[in-house]
Amino acid sequence: MTNSASQGSEPILTFEGKRYDLNRLPEELKELVKGMQVADAQLRMHEDTLKVLAVGRQSMAKQLNEKLKGVAPMPDAK
């Protein structure tokens, strides 16, 4: 789903390969489009949050690895 409007032109909704004049859609459909836009924005935000958490976790793993170099591990169990 894309919603595009360049300056001075009518907003167009492109959904499943078809184009629609957003201004001519019933209010119920306009609200659905707005809801999908909010959901898309939330998904992008949470994807970015996951990326930040993954980078932080990698950094902590590197720090842990460095600090464990000075600690003797337990012997392997047999």
Secondary structure, DSSP 8 states (H G I E B T S, - for coil): -EEE--TTS--EEEETTEEEEGGGS-HHHHHHHHHHHHHHHHHHHHHHHHHHHHHHHHHHHHHHHHHHTTS-------
